Amino acid sequence: MNRRKQPHNPDWSDAALQRTWRSVSVLLWLMALGNAFVSLISASAFMLLGTWAYFKSAPLCSARIANRIS
């Protein structure tokens, strides 16, 4: 039973990464919405993290806003 272990090298395409970051941003925004009635400080943190994750999932939108600011 000499089995060779093949290296685990998942292929993360751009579309898969964008879906992952978009899912993370939706999850963080839902957590922020739930915490908005409990504690505003933690809700603000979740909103900021959710916004960051959204712009990580949409690089064209992020670049357009960055070019407009600078």
C-alpha positions as CSV (number, residue, x, y, z in Angstrom):
1,M,0.0,0.0,0.0
2,N,2.5,2.6,-1.2
3,R,0.3,5.5,-2.1
4,R,1.8,8.7,-3.2
5,K,0.4,11.8,-1.8
6,Q,-0.4,14.4,-4.4
7,P,0.1,18.0,-3.4
8,H,-3.1,19.8,-2.7
9,N,-3.1,22.8,-5.0
10,P,-6.6,24.2,-5.5
11,D,-7.1,26.4,-8.5
12,W,-8.7,29.6,-7.3
13,S,-9.9,31.5,-10.4
14,D,-10.8,35.1,-10.2
15,A,-14.5,34.4,-10.3
16,A,-14.3,32.0,-7.4
17,L,-12.4,34.5,-5.3
18,Q,-14.9,37.2,-6.1
19,R,-17.8,35.0,-5.1
20,T,-16.0,34.1,-1.8
21,W,-15.3,37.8,-1.0
22,R,-18.9,38.7,-1.9
23,S,-20.2,36.0,0.4
24,V,-17.9,37.2,3.2
25,S,-19.2,40.8,2.7
26,V,-22.8,39.7,2.8
27,L,-22.2,37.7,6.0
28,L,-20.5,40.7,7.7
29,W,-23.2,43.1,6.7
30,L,-25.9,40.7,8.0
31,M,-23.9,40.5,11.3
32,A,-23.7,44.3,11.4
33,L,-27.4,44.6,10.8
34,G,-28.0,42.1,13.7
35,N,-25.6,44.0,16.0
36,A,-27.1,47.4,15.1
37,F,-29.7,47.0,17.8
38,V,-27.3,45.7,20.4
39,S,-24.0,47.6,20.1
40,L,-23.2,50.3,17.6
41,I,-19.5,49.9,18.0
42,S,-19.4,46.3,16.9
43,A,-22.0,47.1,14.2
44,S,-19.6,49.8,12.8
45,A,-16.7,47.3,12.8
46,F,-18.8,44.7,10.9
47,M,-19.9,47.4,8.4
48,L,-16.3,48.5,7.8
49,L,-15.2,44.9,7.3
50,G,-18.1,44.2,5.1
51,T,-17.4,47.2,2.9
52,W,-13.7,46.1,2.7
53,A,-14.7,42.6,1.7
54,Y,-17.1,43.9,-1.0
55,F,-14.4,46.1,-2.6
56,K,-12.1,43.1,-2.5
57,S,-14.7,41.2,-4.5
58,A,-15.2,44.0,-7.0
59,P,-11.7,45.2,-8.1
60,L,-13.0,47.4,-11.0
61,C,-15.4,49.3,-8.7
62,S,-12.6,49.6,-6.1
63,A,-10.1,51.0,-8.7
64,R,-12.7,53.4,-10.1
65,I,-13.4,54.9,-6.6
66,A,-9.7,55.0,-5.8
67,N,-9.0,56.9,-9.1
68,R,-11.8,59.3,-8.3
69,I,-10.5,60.1,-4.8
70,S,-6.9,60.7,-5.7
